[in-house]
Amino acid sequence: MKKIIVLALGLFYVVLNSGCSQTPNPGPDKDVVFKNLDTTANPGTDFFAYANGGWIKKNPIPAAYSAWGIGNLVSEEIRNQLRKISEDALNEHAAKGSNSQKIGDFYASGMDSIKIEQQGLSPLKVEFDAIDQLKDVKSVLATIAHLHTIGVGTFISPGIYQDAKKSDKMALHLWQGGLGLPNRDYYFNTDKKTSDIRKDYAETHLPTMLQLSGLSDVDANKAAKAVFAIEKDLASKSRKLEDLRDPYANYNKLSINQLHALTPAIDWVIVFEKMELKKVDSVIVGQPEFYQEVNTLLKKYTLNDWKAYLRWNVLSSFAPYLHKAVVDEDFRFHGKVISGKKEQLPRWKKVLDAENGLMGEVLGQLFVKEYFPETAKKRYEKLVEAIRDTYRERIKTLDWMSAETKAKALIKLNKISKKVGYPEKWKDFSSLEINRDSYVGNIMKANKFWNAYEIKKLGKPVDRTEWDMTPQTYNAYYNPSNNEIVLPAAIFTIPGMRDEEVDDAVVYGYAGASTIGHEITHGFDDEGRQFDADGNLKSWWTKADGDKFNAKAALMVKQFDDFVVLDSLHVNGKATLGENIADLGGIVLGYEAFKKTAQYKAGKKINGLTPQQRYFLGYALGWLGAQRNERLANQILTDVHSPANLRVNGPFANLPEFYEAFGIKQGNPMWRPEAVRVKIW
């Protein structure tokens, strides 16, 4: 339910300008949408290419990246800011236990490549020794439970979050997992790209990594075959991407006795104790058939097979933080083969990314002091309300929804809470211990900290003030269980632009549509609409209205199923439906809200572009960039978001306002017959 770009953002510039009495009129070289145009492209043929093609032609993808675009530009800015914060902390000899000490020591341990090479695999020795000493299935399961606490994922994938049907309760969930390839389809799809990746994984990557873990050539090859066989069996009972989006099908609440009956080979009492979980009386199992398969596989495979599987999982979990030989092979497969990258990032960027992922709120507290003033927070809160007001008006005038469902939809819309910029209450990192002894050791300690943090939630009241993203994250989300939108400070950034340089048209497209309107619409997409105003999975639509919605959604599924993006790969219309609905809804809401501004009413052109044209170009700016074919193929198989160009061309082809703005006519590829255009909100 999140925007596709999941990247850390950089130096924050306020771009909201809705309160200005004057519309900025920048020259062509400073006009953020004009200078990106490819005027050799026809907007009626491929609007994404027209809007962003000029920039893409001038900015090839750097060797260390699988994609390059606006998210990367702001990511580079924030890395530079975090680098300064980390290097300052490294040199200031801060008091033990302080945030500065933790930041500085983590960064120092990651940057000390000499010590990392000297230590080799020694940080994993305790775990490897424990695996070598396994005696039976019971000890295998106990080790799996322990490994979870230090950040090693296996086929038992627990999580503690809100009960979908009782949103005021925190519940233990079990999800499918345990695969080394990105998802189940990589084990079974027969197209050449996927088949080549699978072959490399089974015959090259697995044996090479297991040999690097200390096994002989013969033992490594034997272990690799066992690992791949186990994973393929797990994949056979893993649900497909689109099936994981059904909240009812993935909600199966079981008592501990029922869980034991489902999987008699697993003593869950011992497993939960080793995971440091206490007083577990029920579990929500996402995919019961997966855990039935786990139960079968525990008997099917030998003890040595399981030792190989666990050894592999330990090594692969920490591979990016180990010595050069392991890092290089890990990158060769995941970076080059799967993502198409040509070279690795410099060490300082990789360390900062790890630090930001594990200690993001520590850094975030320093970030907002410097780059997100209170005035900016208030401006974006105001824009949220402008979009909400527009949605309220849209719901009231819908011609396909009954009065009964409209009344409940308005209640839900009014109750959506907004979190803008940064948390009012920061997480407490006082129990996190970090030193300079071992980089992998610090990764493990941080993982243990987060495991303990999540465990403490079980049985406690839901903290609805908590954020699941840091302020410096270039992303946003809607949480259906909280019925909230969360908009980190960095998500509204336009790289290098100041407030007075960006007009409302661009802001309403870039921020109002692609972020705020998008996230609010998630509350009413095919998945979010199944949760009520209090965040509970509960039917609140009339059957007739639900049927009408589903018919409209089916049209959108068909639209995106028909898009061929690479060779024989099509977009998965069902898997991407929620995001496609949110994109379309966000564009409609942003446009209707923009129509109330002085710039829209004045109708004056800037660099030859009308306000309406600038709005659509502003939205397209949010998806500026290109990606390598390897990354694109991976996205189609694993991501619920459509490729960036189709997040522009796909929804725009449904809007008569877009046709009017750019003179789209019948016969243009961007034109669709009115009968197959989707109009929901």
Secondary structure, DSSP 4 states (H G I P E B T S, - for coil): -B-S--EE--S------TT-SS-----GGG-TTGGG--TTS-TTT-HHHHHHHHHHHHSPPPTT-SEEEHHHHHHHHHHHHHHHHHHHHHHTTPPTTSHHHHHHHHHHHHH-HHHHHHHTTGGGHHHHHHHHT--SHHHHHHHHHHHHHTT---S-EEEEEEETTEEEEEEEEEE----SSSSGGGGT--SHHHHHHHHHIIIIIHHHHHHHTT--HHHHHHHHHHHHHHHHHHHHTSPPTGGGG-TTTT--EEEHHHHHHH-TT--HHHHHHHTT--S--EEEES-HHHHHHHHHHHHHS-HHHHHHHHHHHHHHHHGGGS-HHHHHHHIIIIIIIIT---SPPPHHHHHHHHHHHHHHHHHHHHHHHHH--HHHHHHHHHHHHHHHHHHHHHHHT-SSS-HHHHHHHHHHHHH-EEEEES-SS----TT----SS-HHHHHHHHHHHHHHHHHTTTTSBP-TT--SS-TTEE--EEETTTTEEEEEGGGG--TT--GGGS-HHHHIIIIIIIIIIHHHHHTTSTTGGGB-TTS-B---S-HHHHHHHHHHHHHHHHHHHT-EEETTEE--TTTTHHHHHHHHHHHHHHHHHHTTSHHHHH---BTTB-HHHHHHHHHHHTT-EEE-HHHHHHHHHH-SSPPHHHHHHHHHTT-HHHHHHHT--TTSTT---GGG-----
